[in-house]
Amino acid sequence: MKLHLNAAPERYELIPGGENDPGITITARPALTSVIEDAKADDSLLDYADEIRALADAGDDAAASAEMIRSKGRVGLMFAKAVARRVIDSWEGVEGEDDSPAAVTPQNIDAFLDVAPIYDAFTEKYLARWLLVQREKNVSAPSRNGTSARARTTAATAKASARSARAGRSVRKAKKAS
């Protein structure tokens, strides 16, 4: 894990620009542990958890089961919005209804992430990076083919395969008398 102690905001290009299109870029602070924990305790997530709990208590109703399955995606969106509201400082390429630059407000951030390509880009280019950091710090070394290929091997390599047992030769030894 590479420690990233700089808490300064960074720029993230969510949607690349073209010739006459500036694209969409955000400036966001790192989603450190305090941000992630605050987002987990966001009122919208807690209220939704109560709804899901009520569905679970409703029993084996097919409609309740279908809603439980759909809830996973909704929780992901709600979590991304909760994080975004806490970290996005500014953006470029986002306009309001009057074609002027949109203000960075909690309501505008929620509307911003309601656009599917924006949500996908935010989770891929910003959120995934910080969730990986959260997972790596919880004592699980990253896999060698992952982003942190410098994790050292802790087990020695086996010298050779073990020989197979010979057929008909495995008999229990008699216990010795005391």
C-alpha positions as CSV (number, residue, x, y, z in Angstrom):
1,M,0.0,0.0,0.0
2,K,1.3,3.4,-0.9
3,L,0.5,6.0,1.8
4,H,-1.0,9.1,0.4
5,L,-0.6,11.7,3.1
6,N,-1.5,14.7,0.9
7,A,-5.0,15.7,1.8
8,A,-5.2,18.3,-0.9
9,P,-7.9,18.1,-3.5
10,E,-7.1,16.5,-6.8
11,R,-8.6,16.8,-10.3
12,Y,-10.4,13.8,-11.8
13,E,-11.4,13.7,-15.5
14,L,-14.7,11.8,-15.4
15,I,-15.7,12.4,-19.1
16,P,-12.9,13.3,-21.6
17,G,-13.5,16.4,-23.7
18,G,-13.4,16.7,-27.4
19,E,-12.7,19.5,-29.9
20,N,-15.5,21.8,-28.8
21,D,-16.4,19.9,-25.6
22,P,-14.5,20.6,-22.4
23,G,-15.6,17.2,-20.9
24,I,-16.4,16.9,-17.2
25,T,-13.8,17.2,-14.5
26,I,-14.2,17.3,-10.7
27,T,-11.8,18.5,-8.0
28,A,-12.3,16.4,-5.0
29,R,-10.6,15.8,-1.6
30,P,-9.4,12.3,-0.7
31,A,-12.0,9.9,0.6
32,L,-10.1,9.1,3.8
33,T,-11.5,6.9,6.6
34,S,-13.4,9.8,8.2
35,V,-15.2,10.5,4.9
36,I,-16.1,6.9,4.2
37,E,-17.4,6.4,7.8
38,D,-19.4,9.6,7.6
39,A,-20.9,8.5,4.3
40,K,-21.9,5.1,5.8
41,A,-23.8,7.0,8.5
42,D,-25.5,9.3,6.0
43,D,-29.2,9.8,6.8
44,S,-30.3,8.7,3.3
45,L,-28.6,5.3,3.8
46,L,-30.0,4.9,7.3
47,D,-33.5,5.7,6.2
48,Y,-33.2,3.2,3.3
49,A,-31.9,0.6,5.7
50,D,-35.1,0.9,7.7
51,E,-37.2,0.4,4.5
52,I,-35.3,-2.7,3.6
53,R,-35.6,-4.0,7.2
54,A,-39.4,-3.6,6.9
55,L,-39.4,-5.5,3.6
56,A,-37.4,-8.3,5.2
57,D,-39.9,-8.5,8.0
58,A,-42.8,-8.7,5.5
59,G,-41.9,-12.3,4.8
60,D,-41.5,-14.3,1.6
61,D,-43.6,-12.1,-0.6
62,A,-42.3,-12.1,-4.2
63,A,-42.5,-8.3,-4.5
64,A,-40.5,-7.9,-1.3
65,S,-37.9,-10.3,-2.6
66,A,-37.6,-8.4,-5.9
67,E,-37.2,-5.1,-4.0
68,M,-34.5,-6.6,-1.8
69,I,-32.5,-7.6,-4.9
70,R,-32.9,-4.2,-6.5
71,S,-31.8,-2.5,-3.2
72,K,-28.2,-3.5,-3.6
73,G,-27.8,-1.2,-6.6
74,R,-29.7,1.6,-4.9
75,V,-27.5,1.4,-1.9
76,G,-24.4,1.7,-4.1
77,L,-25.8,4.9,-5.7
78,M,-26.8,6.3,-2.3
79,F,-23.3,5.6,-0.9
80,A,-21.6,7.2,-3.9
81,K,-23.8,10.3,-3.5
82,A,-23.0,10.5,0.2
83,V,-19.3,10.4,-0.5
84,A,-19.5,12.9,-3.4
85,R,-21.4,15.4,-1.3
86,R,-18.5,15.3,1.2
87,V,-15.6,15.5,-1.2
88,I,-16.4,17.4,-4.4
89,D,-15.1,20.9,-4.1
90,S,-15.6,22.1,-7.7
91,W,-16.4,20.9,-11.2
92,E,-16.0,21.9,-14.8
93,G,-18.3,21.1,-17.7
94,V,-21.5,21.0,-15.5
95,E,-24.2,23.5,-16.4
96,G,-27.4,24.4,-14.7
97,E,-30.8,24.8,-16.4
98,D,-29.9,28.4,-17.5
99,D,-26.7,27.2,-19.3
100,S,-24.4,28.8,-16.7
101,P,-21.9,26.8,-14.6
102,A,-23.8,24.8,-12.0
103,A,-23.1,25.5,-8.4
104,V,-21.6,22.6,-6.3
105,T,-24.5,22.0,-3.9
106,P,-25.7,18.7,-2.3
107,Q,-28.8,18.8,-4.6
108,N,-26.7,19.4,-7.7
109,I,-24.3,16.6,-6.7
110,D,-27.2,14.2,-6.3
111,A,-28.6,15.2,-9.7
112,F,-25.1,14.9,-11.2
113,L,-24.7,11.3,-10.1
114,D,-28.2,10.4,-11.3
115,V,-26.8,10.5,-14.8
116,A,-25.7,6.9,-15.4
117,P,-22.4,7.6,-17.3
118,I,-21.4,10.2,-14.6
119,Y,-22.2,7.7,-11.8
120,D,-20.2,5.0,-13.6
121,A,-17.2,7.3,-14.2
122,F,-17.3,8.6,-10.6
123,T,-17.3,5.1,-9.1
124,E,-14.6,3.9,-11.5
125,K,-12.2,6.9,-11.5
126,Y,-12.6,8.2,-8.0
127,L,-14.5,6.0,-5.6
128,A,-12.9,2.7,-6.5
129,R,-9.4,4.1,-5.8
130,W,-10.4,5.1,-2.3
131,L,-12.3,1.9,-1.5
132,L,-9.2,0.0,-2.6
133,V,-7.2,2.0,-0.1
134,Q,-9.8,1.2,2.6
135,R,-9.6,-2.5,1.9
136,E,-5.8,-2.6,1.7
137,K,-5.4,-0.9,5.1
138,N,-7.5,-3.6,6.8
139,V,-4.5,-6.0,7.0
140,S,-5.3,-7.8,3.7
141,A,-2.2,-7.7,1.5
142,P,-3.0,-7.0,-2.2
143,S,-2.7,-9.8,-4.7
144,R,0.5,-9.9,-6.7
145,N,-1.3,-9.3,-10.0
146,G,-3.2,-6.3,-8.6
147,T,-2.2,-2.7,-8.3
148,S,0.4,-3.3,-5.5
149,A,2.5,-6.0,-7.0
150,R,5.2,-5.4,-4.4
151,A,3.5,-7.6,-1.7
152,R,6.1,-10.1,-0.6
153,T,5.5,-13.8,-0.6
154,T,5.2,-15.3,2.9
155,A,5.2,-19.1,2.0
156,A,8.3,-20.9,0.7
157,T,8.0,-22.7,-2.7
158,A,7.5,-26.5,-2.5
159,K,10.6,-28.4,-3.6
160,A,8.7,-31.3,-5.3
161,S,5.4,-33.0,-5.4
162,A,4.7,-35.6,-2.7
163,R,4.7,-39.2,-3.7
164,S,1.4,-41.1,-4.0
165,A,0.7,-43.7,-1.4
166,R,1.2,-47.3,-2.6
167,A,-1.9,-49.3,-3.0
168,G,-2.6,-52.0,-0.4
169,R,0.2,-50.9,1.9
170,S,-1.7,-48.6,4.3
171,V,-2.3,-50.7,7.4
172,R,-2.7,-49.3,10.9
173,K,0.2,-50.1,13.2
174,A,-0.7,-52.1,16.3
175,K,-0.5,-50.2,19.5
176,K,2.3,-51.1,21.8
177,A,1.4,-52.5,25.2
178,S,2.3,-50.3,28.2
